[in-house]
Amino acid sequence: MQSITPIVFIVDDDEAIRDSLGLLMKSVDFKHEIYHNAQAFLDNYDSKRTGCLLLDIRMPGISGLELHAKLKEMSLDLPIIFLTGHGDVPMAVDAMKEGAIDFFQKPFRDQELLNRVGQVLNQAQYKQQQQVERQQMLNRLESLTTREREIMGLIIEGNGNKVIAADLGISQRTVELHRARIMQKMNVNSLAQLVKEGLFLQQ
């Protein structure tokens, strides 16, 4: 499976904050991109990329809260950590109720922010890997014939070859041949793996 590198997207209208955050992310080799306003971020964001968004809550034009709302409307599941001034804490709390991951009040402790960003990136990467694996499984499932899918379903339910043969009115040898092809197409080596993939696809 291809390696997925999560990105820290930094959106803040304060140049000093942008520069500081960029240097901070660079110090621990976090891949990052910097935008001076929300519109610039929206113009360049690709939903296929994973990571997290460090977002200033107050900005000219589209505010951080408005960008958060837009991302939700677009069904873009990008974890957001808000960066707030002292008077913005109540708004940040409300944003968390709407799905934001966390908020940090300026000035923040660099290491605390890095620790939290690291956690969020790990979670985002894991979630992306799960999505990739699920799509790969779906692709393998689509390669099965209608009969193979039917037999796979019966196998996952715990039926043996003899029972499947009787249920479908075919020979046990035919079931065995189908089963071998199913294992090959689904790229699994054991019944346990096949059941695990089948259950995962049903989630």
N, CA and C atoms as a LAMMPS dump frame, in Angstrom:
ITEM: TIMESTEP
0
ITEM: NUMBER OF ATOMS
609
ITEM: BOX BOUNDS ff ff ff
-5.0000000000000000e+02 5.0000000000000000e+02
-5.0000000000000000e+02 5.0000000000000000e+02
-5.0000000000000000e+02 5.0000000000000000e+02
ITEM: ATOMS id mol type element x y z
1 1 1 N 0.844 -1.201 0
2 1 2 C 0 0 0
3 1 3 C 0.876 1.248 0
4 2 1 N 0.488 2.26 -0.742
5 2 2 C 1.294 3.459 -0.831
6 2 3 C 1.342 4.189 0.504
7 3 1 N 2.474 4.838 0.753
8 3 2 C 2.649 5.604 1.978
9 3 3 C 1.843 6.892 1.877
10 4 1 N 1.16 7.24 2.949
11 4 2 C 0.335 8.438 2.971
12 4 3 C 0.971 9.439 3.929
13 5 1 N 1.366 10.603 3.421
14 5 2 C 1.983 11.616 4.279
15 5 3 C 0.947 12.672 4.634
16 6 1 N 0.557 12.751 5.914
17 6 2 C -0.424 13.768 6.314
18 6 3 C 0.204 15.159 6.289
19 7 1 N -0.627 16.154 6.082
20 7 2 C -0.169 17.542 5.942
21 7 3 C -0.821 18.417 7.002
22 8 1 N -0.034 19.319 7.577
23 8 2 C -0.579 20.338 8.472
24 8 3 C -0.877 21.573 7.62
25 9 1 N -2.15 21.905 7.489
26 9 2 C -2.567 23.095 6.74
27 9 3 C -2.695 24.255 7.733
28 10 1 N -1.931 25.296 7.516
29 10 2 C -1.925 26.456 8.419
30 10 3 C -2.649 27.609 7.73
31 11 1 N -3.708 28.112 8.365
32 11 2 C -4.468 29.23 7.794
33 11 3 C -4.576 30.33 8.855
34 12 1 N -3.867 31.433 8.615
35 12 2 C -3.846 32.541 9.579
36 12 3 C -3.512 33.817 8.822
37 13 1 N -4.182 34.905 9.145
38 13 2 C -3.922 36.158 8.439
39 13 3 C -2.728 36.913 9.009
40 14 1 N -2.19 36.464 10.144
41 14 2 C -1.048 37.118 10.788
42 14 3 C 0.251 36.497 10.266
43 15 1 N 1.037 37.305 9.541
44 15 2 C 2.263 36.783 8.934
45 15 3 C 3.234 36.232 9.964
46 16 1 N 3.337 36.901 11.1
47 16 2 C 4.266 36.442 12.141
48 16 3 C 3.853 35.074 12.676
49 17 1 N 2.556 34.889 12.859
50 17 2 C 2.047 33.596 13.332
51 17 3 C 2.288 32.523 12.284
52 18 1 N 2.025 32.849 11.017
53 18 2 C 2.256 31.881 9.935
54 18 3 C 3.719 31.443 9.9
55 19 1 N 4.624 32.424 9.964
56 19 2 C 6.058 32.107 9.916
57 19 3 C 6.468 31.253 11.11
58 20 1 N 5.961 31.627 12.272
59 20 2 C 6.301 30.893 13.499
60 20 3 C 5.808 29.45 13.433
61 21 1 N 4.572 29.273 12.983
62 21 2 C 4.008 27.921 12.882
63 21 3 C 4.737 27.104 11.813
64 22 1 N 5.086 27.747 10.718
65 22 2 C 5.823 27.056 9.666
66 22 3 C 7.157 26.539 10.177
67 23 1 N 7.897 27.374 10.902
68 23 2 C 9.182 26.963 11.474
69 23 3 C 8.997 25.854 12.504
70 24 1 N 7.922 25.949 13.278
71 24 2 C 7.642 24.938 14.295
72 24 3 C 7.37 23.582 13.654
73 25 1 N 6.556 23.562 12.6
74 25 2 C 6.261 22.307 11.914
75 25 3 C 7.523 21.747 11.232
76 26 1 N 8.323 22.653 10.671
77 26 2 C 9.555 22.239 9.993
78 26 3 C 10.54 21.62 10.986
79 27 1 N 10.53 22.112 12.231
80 27 2 C 11.48 21.636 13.242
81 27 3 C 11.292 20.165 13.576
82 28 1 N 10.094 19.645 13.341
83 28 2 C 9.831 18.217 13.613
84 28 3 C 9.485 17.463 12.328
85 29 1 N 9.809 18.087 11.191
86 29 2 C 9.605 17.455 9.879
87 29 3 C 8.151 17.115 9.576
88 30 1 N 7.21 17.943 10.079
89 30 2 C 5.811 17.786 9.694
90 30 3 C 5.613 18.486 8.346
91 31 1 N 5.127 17.751 7.37
92 31 2 C 4.823 18.371 6.079
93 31 3 C 3.716 19.398 6.3
94 32 1 N 3.878 20.588 5.742
95 32 2 C 2.876 21.628 6
96 32 3 C 2.719 22.554 4.798
97 33 1 N 1.576 23.217 4.764
98 33 2 C 1.292 24.234 3.76
99 33 3 C 0.696 25.44 4.481
100 34 1 N 1.039 26.63 3.999
101 34 2 C 0.64 27.86 4.689
102 34 3 C -0.235 28.722 3.777
103 35 1 N -1.344 29.225 4.339
104 35 2 C -2.261 30.079 3.587
105 35 3 C -2.578 31.323 4.407
106 36 1 N -2.661 32.469 3.716
107 36 2 C -2.876 33.731 4.422
108 36 3 C -4.349 34.027 4.677
109 37 1 N -5.243 33.282 4.032
110 37 2 C -6.671 33.438 4.337
111 37 3 C -7.426 32.166 3.955
112 38 1 N -8.683 32.125 4.347
113 38 2 C -9.491 30.918 4.147
114 38 3 C -9.75 30.638 2.669
115 39 1 N -9.95 31.7 1.874
116 39 2 C -10.245 31.5 0.459
117 39 3 C -9.064 30.875 -0.273
118 40 1 N -7.867 31.307 0.083
119 40 2 C -6.665 30.738 -0.543
120 40 3 C -6.564 29.245 -0.227
121 41 1 N -6.913 28.884 0.993
122 41 2 C -6.913 27.464 1.368
123 41 3 C -7.943 26.688 0.555
124 42 1 N -9.16 27.229 0.467
125 42 2 C -10.23 26.551 -0.273
126 42 3 C -9.876 26.382 -1.749
127 43 1 N -9.201 27.385 -2.309
128 43 2 C -8.843 27.335 -3.726
129 43 3 C -7.824 26.239 -4.021
130 44 1 N -7.059 25.852 -3.016
131 44 2 C -5.962 24.902 -3.234
132 44 3 C -6.173 23.538 -2.592
133 45 1 N -7.196 23.395 -1.738
134 45 2 C -7.338 22.149 -0.985
135 45 3 C -7.869 21.018 -1.863
136 46 1 N -7.234 19.861 -1.712
137 46 2 C -7.648 18.643 -2.409
138 46 3 C -8.135 17.659 -1.357
139 47 1 N -9.391 17.267 -1.451
140 47 2 C -10.002 16.413 -0.425
141 47 3 C -9.364 15.031 -0.324
142 48 1 N -8.566 14.657 -1.327
143 48 2 C -7.907 13.346 -1.278
144 48 3 C -6.738 13.339 -0.295
145 49 1 N -6.283 14.538 0.087
146 49 2 C -5.154 14.623 1.013
147 49 3 C -5.653 14.615 2.451
148 50 1 N -4.843 14.049 3.318
149 50 2 C -5.227 13.945 4.72
150 50 3 C -4.29 14.795 5.569
151 51 1 N -4.685 15.031 6.812
152 51 2 C -3.858 15.823 7.721
153 51 3 C -4.719 16.527 8.742
154 52 1 N -4.331 17.749 9.085
155 52 2 C -5.163 18.546 9.998
156 52 3 C -5.006 20.019 9.645
157 53 1 N -5.942 20.818 10.135
158 53 2 C -5.996 22.238 9.808
159 53 3 C -5.788 23.047 11.086
160 54 1 N -4.711 23.873 11.09
161 54 2 C -4.503 24.848 12.169
162 54 3 C -5.129 26.146 11.689
163 55 1 N -6.196 26.54 12.346
164 55 2 C -7.056 27.593 11.791
165 55 3 C -7.28 28.727 12.78
166 56 1 N -6.923 29.933 12.34
167 56 2 C -7.194 31.128 13.139
168 56 3 C -8.708 31.345 13.175
169 57 1 N -9.218 31.641 14.353
170 57 2 C -10.674 31.745 14.476
171 57 3 C -11.203 33.068 13.919
172 58 1 N -10.382 34.145 14.014
173 58 2 C -10.799 35.456 13.503
174 58 3 C -9.91 35.873 12.339
175 59 1 N -10.51 36.048 11.167
176 59 2 C -9.766 36.506 9.99
177 59 3 C -10.663 37.385 9.135
178 60 1 N -10.084 38.339 8.394
179 60 2 C -10.886 39.13 7.451
180 60 3 C -11.46 38.212 6.368
181 61 1 N -12.547 38.643 5.759
182 61 2 C -13.166 37.803 4.723
183 61 3 C -13.867 36.62 5.367
184 62 1 N -13.5 35.433 4.951
185 62 2 C -14.083 34.218 5.533
186 62 3 C -13.383 33.931 6.863
187 63 1 N -14.125 33.951 7.942
188 63 2 C -13.527 33.696 9.255
189 63 3 C -13.236 32.2 9.42
190 64 1 N -12.487 31.872 10.466
191 64 2 C -12.209 30.469 10.748
192 64 3 C -13.483 29.674 10.991
193 65 1 N -14.426 30.291 11.699
194 65 2 C -15.689 29.606 11.981
195 65 3 C -16.473 29.366 10.693
196 66 1 N -16.447 30.346 9.795
197 66 2 C -17.163 30.205 8.519
198 66 3 C -16.504 29.142 7.643
199 67 1 N -15.171 29.077 7.678
200 67 2 C -14.478 28.034 6.922
201 67 3 C -14.828 26.659 7.469
202 68 1 N -14.873 26.545 8.781
203 68 2 C -15.275 25.283 9.413
204 68 3 C -16.65 24.859 8.927
205 69 1 N -17.581 25.815 8.895
206 69 2 C -18.945 25.521 8.445
207 69 3 C -18.962 25.108 6.973
208 70 1 N -18.159 25.781 6.152
209 70 2 C -18.093 25.441 4.719
210 70 3 C -17.565 24.025 4.509
211 71 1 N -16.537 23.651 5.25
212 71 2 C -15.97 22.309 5.126
213 71 3 C -16.998 21.252 5.514
214 72 1 N -17.785 21.562 6.534
215 72 2 C -18.84 20.628 6.935
216 72 3 C -19.899 20.507 5.839
217 73 1 N -20.269 21.637 5.251
218 73 2 C -21.26 21.626 4.158
219 73 3 C -20.762 20.799 2.975
220 74 1 N -19.453 20.843 2.745
221 74 2 C -18.84 20.121 1.629
222 74 3 C -18.524 18.672 1.994
223 75 1 N -18.89 18.277 3.216
224 75 2 C -18.625 16.923 3.721
225 75 3 C -17.138 16.566 3.674
226 76 1 N -16.288 17.582 3.938
227 76 2 C -14.844 17.36 3.988
228 76 3 C -14.44 17.108 5.431
229 77 1 N -13.969 15.918 5.686
230 77 2 C -13.67 15.493 7.048
231 77 3 C -12.201 15.78 7.367
232 78 1 N -11.886 17.046 7.598
233 78 2 C -10.525 17.46 7.927
234 78 3 C -10.485 17.927 9.38
235 79 1 N -9.726 17.251 10.252
236 79 2 C -9.675 17.648 11.66
237 79 3 C -9.164 19.083 11.806
238 80 1 N -9.838 19.853 12.661
239 80 2 C -9.499 21.272 12.82
240 80 3 C -9.082 21.563 14.254
241 81 1 N -7.93 22.237 14.387
242 81 2 C -7.49 22.787 15.664
243 81 3 C -7.544 24.308 15.522
244 82 1 N -8.388 24.946 16.306
245 82 2 C -8.516 26.398 16.225
246 82 3 C -7.43 27.082 17.061
247 83 1 N -6.947 28.2 16.548
248 83 2 C -6.013 29.059 17.273
249 83 3 C -6.776 30.32 17.632
250 84 1 N -6.826 30.641 18.921
251 84 2 C -7.719 31.707 19.383
252 84 3 C -6.998 32.772 20.188
253 85 1 N -7.571 33.979 20.123
254 85 2 C -7.175 35.032 21.036
255 85 3 C -7.948 34.857 22.346
256 86 1 N -7.616 35.644 23.347
257 86 2 C -8.219 35.485 24.68
258 86 3 C -9.744 35.577 24.641
259 87 1 N -10.261 36.536 23.873
260 87 2 C -11.708 36.739 23.866
261 87 3 C -12.478 35.76 22.991
262 88 1 N -11.752 34.882 22.303
263 88 2 C -12.404 33.974 21.355
264 88 3 C -12.683 32.588 21.921
265 89 1 N -12.318 32.371 23.181
266 89 2 C -12.465 31.031 23.764
267 89 3 C -13.911 30.529 23.707
268 90 1 N -14.918 31.341 24.06
269 90 2 C -16.303 30.842 23.972
270 90 3 C -16.671 30.376 22.555
271 91 1 N -16.196 31.112 21.532
272 91 2 C -16.473 30.705 20.154
273 91 3 C -15.781 29.387 19.83
274 92 1 N -14.556 29.225 20.341
275 92 2 C -13.81 27.986 20.092
276 92 3 C -14.504 26.8 20.75
277 93 1 N -15.052 27.017 21.927
278 93 2 C -15.79 25.951 22.616
279 93 3 C -17.016 25.557 21.797
280 94 1 N -17.716 26.554 21.278
281 94 2 C -18.878 26.27 20.416
282 94 3 C -18.448 25.502 19.17
283 95 1 N -17.29 25.867 18.607
284 95 2 C -16.793 25.177 17.411
285 95 3 C -16.497 23.717 17.705
286 96 1 N -15.988 23.447 18.896
287 96 2 C -15.719 22.056 19.271
288 96 3 C -17.017 21.265 19.379
289 97 1 N -18.053 21.916 19.826
290 97 2 C -19.364 21.253 19.874
291 97 3 C -19.856 20.922 18.46
292 98 1 N -19.363 21.695 17.476
293 98 2 C -19.743 21.478 16.076
294 98 3 C -18.778 20.559 15.346
295 99 1 N -17.803 20.013 16.084
296 99 2 C -16.937 19.016 15.452
297 99 3 C -15.458 19.328 15.375
298 100 1 N -15.044 20.539 15.795
299 100 2 C -13.608 20.835 15.811
300 100 3 C -12.922 19.902 16.817
301 101 1 N -11.645 19.608 16.584
302 101 2 C -10.916 18.659 17.419
303 101 3 C -10.436 19.291 18.718
304 102 1 N -9.924 20.542 18.632
305 102 2 C -9.314 21.172 19.797
306 102 3 C -9.144 22.653 19.515
307 103 1 N -8.72 23.414 20.537
308 103 2 C -8.328 24.794 20.3
309 103 3 C -7.173 25.14 21.231
310 104 1 N -6.316 26.059 20.771
311 104 2 C -5.193 26.538 21.556
312 104 3 C -5.263 28.051 21.628
313 105 1 N -5.105 28.561 22.835
314 105 2 C -5.171 30 23.035
315 105 3 C -3.79 30.611 22.828
316 106 1 N -3.722 31.668 22.021
317 106 2 C -2.462 32.37 21.803
318 106 3 C -2.124 33.225 23.031
319 107 1 N -0.851 33.286 23.437
320 107 2 C 0.286 32.495 22.942
321 107 3 C 0.214 31.078 23.521
322 108 1 N 0.551 30.09 22.72
323 108 2 C 0.467 28.696 23.165
324 108 3 C 1.871 28.129 23.369
325 109 1 N 1.944 27.026 24.1
326 109 2 C 3.227 26.34 24.289
327 109 3 C 3.507 25.497 23.055
328 110 1 N 4.663 25.719 22.452
329 110 2 C 4.992 25.034 21.203
330 110 3 C 4.893 23.516 21.327
331 111 1 N 5.466 22.962 22.401
332 111 2 C 5.501 21.508 22.529
333 111 3 C 4.106 20.924 22.712
334 112 1 N 3.255 21.644 23.434
335 112 2 C 1.881 21.16 23.629
336 112 3 C 1.136 21.112 22.293
337 113 1 N 1.342 22.139 21.473
338 113 2 C 0.692 22.162 20.156
339 113 3 C 1.248 21.043 19.273
340 114 1 N 2.572 20.869 19.282
341 114 2 C 3.18 19.805 18.482
342 114 3 C 2.671 18.429 18.893
343 115 1 N 2.553 18.212 20.195
344 115 2 C 2.052 16.913 20.687
345 115 3 C 0.644 16.657 20.182
346 116 1 N -0.192 17.682 20.229
347 116 2 C -1.586 17.513 19.816
348 116 3 C -1.676 17.326 18.305
349 117 1 N -0.897 18.104 17.569
350 117 2 C -0.889 17.955 16.108
351 117 3 C -0.42 16.553 15.73
352 118 1 N 0.613 16.065 16.41
353 118 2 C 1.109 14.717 16.143
354 118 3 C 0.038 13.66 16.35
355 119 1 N -0.726 13.797 17.435
356 119 2 C -1.818 12.854 17.703
357 119 3 C -2.854 12.887 16.588
358 120 1 N -3.235 14.097 16.186
359 120 2 C -4.275 14.251 15.16
360 120 3 C -3.793 13.711 13.813
361 121 1 N -2.519 13.961 13.483
362 121 2 C -1.978 13.455 12.218
363 121 3 C -1.955 11.932 12.203
364 122 1 N -1.574 11.333 13.338
365 122 2 C -1.56 9.866 13.42
366 122 3 C -2.961 9.295 13.224
367 123 1 N -3.946 9.945 13.853
368 123 2 C -5.336 9.488 13.724
369 123 3 C -5.819 9.657 12.281
370 124 1 N -5.477 10.779 11.664
371 124 2 C -5.901 11.041 10.284
372 124 3 C -5.253 10.041 9.33
373 125 1 N -3.981 9.733 9.575
374 125 2 C -3.285 8.79 8.706
375 125 3 C -3.881 7.394 8.836
376 126 1 N -4.194 7.009 10.063
377 126 2 C -4.792 5.69 10.286
378 126 3 C -6.15 5.593 9.591
379 127 1 N -6.936 6.658 9.719
380 127 2 C -8.264 6.672 9.094
381 127 3 C -8.144 6.592 7.572
382 128 1 N -7.168 7.319 7.001
383 128 2 C -6.958 7.285 5.559
384 128 3 C -6.532 5.894 5.106
385 129 1 N -5.669 5.257 5.889
386 129 2 C -5.217 3.907 5.56
387 129 3 C -6.39 2.932 5.578
388 130 1 N -7.284 3.108 6.555
389 130 2 C -8.48 2.265 6.628
390 130 3 C -9.343 2.431 5.385
391 131 1 N -9.471 3.686 4.934
392 131 2 C -10.283 3.959 3.741
393 131 3 C -9.656 3.339 2.496
394 132 1 N -8.32 3.432 2.399
395 132 2 C -7.614 2.848 1.253
396 132 3 C -7.787 1.336 1.249
397 133 1 N -7.618 0.73 2.432
398 133 2 C -7.753 -0.726 2.536
399 133 3 C -9.173 -1.164 2.192
400 134 1 N -10.146 -0.39 2.65
401 134 2 C -11.536 -0.733 2.355
402 134 3 C -11.803 -0.672 0.854
403 135 1 N -11.261 0.361 0.195
404 135 2 C -11.463 0.484 -1.251
405 135 3 C -10.793 -0.66 -1.987
406 136 1 N -9.606 -1.061 -1.52
407 136 2 C -8.918 -2.195 -2.139
408 136 3 C -9.75 -3.47 -1.993
409 137 1 N -10.345 -3.655 -0.809
410 137 2 C -11.204 -4.826 -0.586
411 137 3 C -12.425 -4.79 -1.496
412 138 1 N -13.023 -3.595 -1.628
413 138 2 C -14.195 -3.463 -2.496
414 138 3 C -13.84 -3.785 -3.946
415 139 1 N -12.658 -3.345 -4.37
416 139 2 C -12.209 -3.651 -5.73
417 139 3 C -12.055 -5.153 -5.936
418 140 1 N -11.506 -5.828 -4.909
419 140 2 C -11.352 -7.288 -5.003
420 140 3 C -12.716 -7.964 -5.02
421 141 1 N -13.646 -7.442 -4.206
422 141 2 C -14.985 -8.018 -4.154
423 141 3 C -15.683 -7.899 -5.502
424 142 1 N -15.475 -6.76 -6.167
425 142 2 C -16.109 -6.537 -7.473
426 142 3 C -15.577 -7.475 -8.54
427 143 1 N -14.394 -8.054 -8.292
428 143 2 C -13.831 -8.995 -9.266
429 143 3 C -14.488 -10.373 -9.183
430 144 1 N -15.282 -10.613 -8.124
431 144 2 C -15.961 -11.905 -7.965
432 144 3 C -17.181 -11.994 -8.883
433 145 1 N -17.48 -13.191 -9.333
434 145 2 C -18.717 -13.415 -10.084
435 145 3 C -19.89 -13.423 -9.107
436 146 1 N -21.098 -13.376 -9.645
437 146 2 C -22.297 -13.406 -8.797
438 146 3 C -22.321 -14.669 -7.941
439 147 1 N -21.98 -15.809 -8.535
440 147 2 C -21.97 -17.08 -7.798
441 147 3 C -20.893 -17.059 -6.708
442 148 1 N -19.732 -16.513 -7.038
443 148 2 C -18.648 -16.454 -6.045
444 148 3 C -19.037 -15.573 -4.863
445 149 1 N -19.721 -14.473 -5.137
446 149 2 C -20.173 -13.607 -4.035
447 149 3 C -21.182 -14.354 -3.16
448 150 1 N -22.071 -15.075 -3.801
449 150 2 C -23.075 -15.847 -3.07
450 150 3 C -22.402 -16.871 -2.156
451 151 1 N -21.432 -17.579 -2.698
452 151 2 C -20.734 -18.596 -1.906
453 151 3 C -19.897 -17.941 -0.811
454 152 1 N -19.263 -16.826 -1.109
455 152 2 C -18.49 -16.12 -0.084
456 152 3 C -19.383 -15.729 1.088
457 153 1 N -20.587 -15.237 0.788
458 153 2 C -21.52 -14.879 1.852
459 153 3 C -21.858 -16.063 2.731
460 154 1 N -22.063 -17.225 2.115
461 154 2 C -22.383 -18.436 2.883
462 154 3 C -21.189 -18.905 3.706
463 155 1 N -19.98 -18.742 3.16
464 155 2 C -18.77 -19.105 3.906
465 155 3 C -18.63 -18.227 5.144
466 156 1 N -18.83 -16.919 4.971
467 156 2 C -18.697 -15.973 6.082
468 156 3 C -19.715 -16.267 7.176
469 157 1 N -20.893 -16.783 6.776
470 157 2 C -21.915 -17.144 7.768
471 157 3 C -21.535 -18.412 8.54
472 158 1 N -20.456 -19.078 8.092
473 158 2 C -19.98 -20.242 8.831
474 158 3 C -20.393 -21.583 8.242
475 159 1 N -20.916 -21.583 7.041
476 159 2 C -21.342 -22.83 6.403
477 159 3 C -20.158 -23.58 5.789
478 160 1 N -20.15 -24.88 5.95
479 160 2 C -19.123 -25.707 5.342
480 160 3 C -19.437 -25.991 3.889
481 161 1 N -18.462 -26.579 3.169
482 161 2 C -18.635 -26.863 1.741
483 161 3 C -19.839 -27.759 1.466
484 162 1 N -20.016 -28.763 2.321
485 162 2 C -21.093 -29.727 2.119
486 162 3 C -22.459 -29.047 2.224
487 163 1 N -22.609 -28.193 3.233
488 163 2 C -23.873 -27.48 3.443
489 163 3 C -24.134 -26.515 2.286
490 164 1 N -23.09 -25.795 1.857
491 164 2 C -23.234 -24.848 0.75
492 164 3 C -23.65 -25.581 -0.525
493 165 1 N -23.023 -26.73 -0.776
494 165 2 C -23.356 -27.532 -1.958
495 165 3 C -24.82 -27.939 -1.943
496 166 1 N -25.303 -28.385 -0.776
497 166 2 C -26.695 -28.821 -0.652
498 166 3 C -27.651 -27.642 -0.839
499 167 1 N -27.312 -26.499 -0.25
500 167 2 C -28.17 -25.314 -0.343
501 167 3 C -28.3 -24.82 -1.782
502 168 1 N -27.186 -24.877 -2.529
503 168 2 C -27.177 -24.333 -3.884
504 168 3 C -27.458 -25.375 -4.959
505 169 1 N -27.529 -26.636 -4.543
506 169 2 C -27.811 -27.697 -5.503
507 169 3 C -26.666 -27.938 -6.468
508 170 1 N -25.447 -27.789 -5.97
509 170 2 C -24.256 -28.054 -6.794
510 170 3 C -23.376 -29.054 -6.064
511 171 1 N -22.357 -29.568 -6.747
512 171 2 C -21.496 -30.571 -6.121
513 171 3 C -20.531 -29.92 -5.138
514 172 1 N -20.095 -30.709 -4.179
515 172 2 C -19.138 -30.217 -3.194
516 172 3 C -17.823 -29.816 -3.878
517 173 1 N -17.441 -30.551 -4.914
518 173 2 C -16.223 -30.237 -5.657
519 173 3 C -16.33 -28.867 -6.32
520 174 1 N -17.519 -28.537 -6.837
521 174 2 C -17.726 -27.224 -7.457
522 174 3 C -17.583 -26.119 -6.419
523 175 1 N -18.118 -26.366 -5.227
524 175 2 C -17.984 -25.39 -4.131
525 175 3 C -16.509 -25.187 -3.796
526 176 1 N -15.75 -26.299 -3.749
527 176 2 C -14.322 -26.219 -3.424
528 176 3 C -13.564 -25.392 -4.459
529 177 1 N -13.916 -25.562 -5.739
530 177 2 C -13.263 -24.797 -6.798
531 177 3 C -13.597 -23.304 -6.692
532 178 1 N -14.891 -23.019 -6.434
533 178 2 C -15.302 -21.626 -6.237
534 178 3 C -14.569 -21.021 -5.042
535 179 1 N -14.492 -21.779 -3.97
536 179 2 C -13.855 -21.301 -2.743
537 179 3 C -12.387 -20.958 -3
538 180 1 N -11.69 -21.805 -3.755
539 180 2 C -10.283 -21.556 -4.074
540 180 3 C -10.128 -20.269 -4.881
541 181 1 N -11.035 -20.053 -5.841
542 181 2 C -10.969 -18.836 -6.657
543 181 3 C -11.292 -17.595 -5.81
544 182 1 N -12.235 -17.741 -4.903
545 182 2 C -12.591 -16.625 -4.017
546 182 3 C -11.386 -16.224 -3.168
547 183 1 N -10.704 -17.214 -2.597
548 183 2 C -9.534 -16.945 -1.751
549 183 3 C -8.458 -16.238 -2.568
550 184 1 N -8.282 -16.676 -3.814
551 184 2 C -7.264 -16.091 -4.676
552 184 3 C -7.621 -14.646 -5.045
553 185 1 N -8.866 -14.424 -5.467
554 185 2 C -9.285 -13.086 -5.88
555 185 3 C -9.31 -12.097 -4.703
556 186 1 N -9.687 -12.593 -3.527
557 186 2 C -9.739 -11.728 -2.348
558 186 3 C -8.363 -11.568 -1.699
559 187 1 N -7.366 -12.285 -2.234
560 187 2 C -5.979 -12.177 -1.768
561 187 3 C -5.848 -12.516 -0.281
562 188 1 N -6.478 -13.624 0.118
563 188 2 C -6.388 -14.096 1.506
564 188 3 C -5.852 -15.524 1.514
565 189 1 N -5.256 -15.901 2.635
566 189 2 C -4.646 -17.227 2.751
567 189 3 C -5.383 -18.156 3.701
568 190 1 N -6.37 -17.618 4.396
569 190 2 C -7.073 -18.45 5.376
570 190 3 C -8.542 -18.057 5.46
571 191 1 N -9.325 -18.966 6.005
572 191 2 C -10.748 -18.696 6.221
573 191 3 C -10.921 -17.503 7.16
574 192 1 N -10.074 -17.427 8.189
575 192 2 C -10.169 -16.325 9.158
576 192 3 C -9.988 -14.971 8.471
577 193 1 N -9.012 -14.889 7.554
578 193 2 C -8.788 -13.64 6.82
579 193 3 C -9.995 -13.281 5.951
580 194 1 N -10.568 -14.302 5.317
581 194 2 C -11.727 -14.066 4.451
582 194 3 C -12.907 -13.546 5.261
583 195 1 N -13.132 -14.162 6.409
584 195 2 C -14.226 -13.724 7.292
585 195 3 C -13.979 -12.302 7.777
586 196 1 N -12.717 -12.005 8.146
587 196 2 C -12.37 -10.665 8.636
588 196 3 C -12.649 -9.608 7.573
589 197 1 N -12.247 -9.888 6.321
590 197 2 C -12.494 -8.931 5.235
591 197 3 C -13.987 -8.783 4.968
592 198 1 N -14.697 -9.897 4.989
593 198 2 C -16.134 -9.852 4.74
594 198 3 C -16.853 -9.038 5.791
595 199 1 N -16.481 -9.217 7.045
596 199 2 C -17.105 -8.468 8.149
597 199 3 C -16.749 -7 8.069
598 200 1 N -15.49 -6.696 7.679
599 200 2 C -15.038 -5.31 7.553
600 200 3 C -15.85 -4.587 6.479
601 201 1 N -16.129 -5.29 5.372
602 201 2 C -16.877 -4.674 4.28
603 201 3 C -18.329 -4.422 4.658
604 202 1 N -18.837 -5.173 5.628
605 202 2 C -20.227 -5.015 6.05
606 202 3 C -20.397 -3.85 7.022
607 203 1 N -19.306 -3.305 7.542
608 203 2 C -19.386 -2.216 8.516
609 203 3 C -19.866 -0.931 7.87
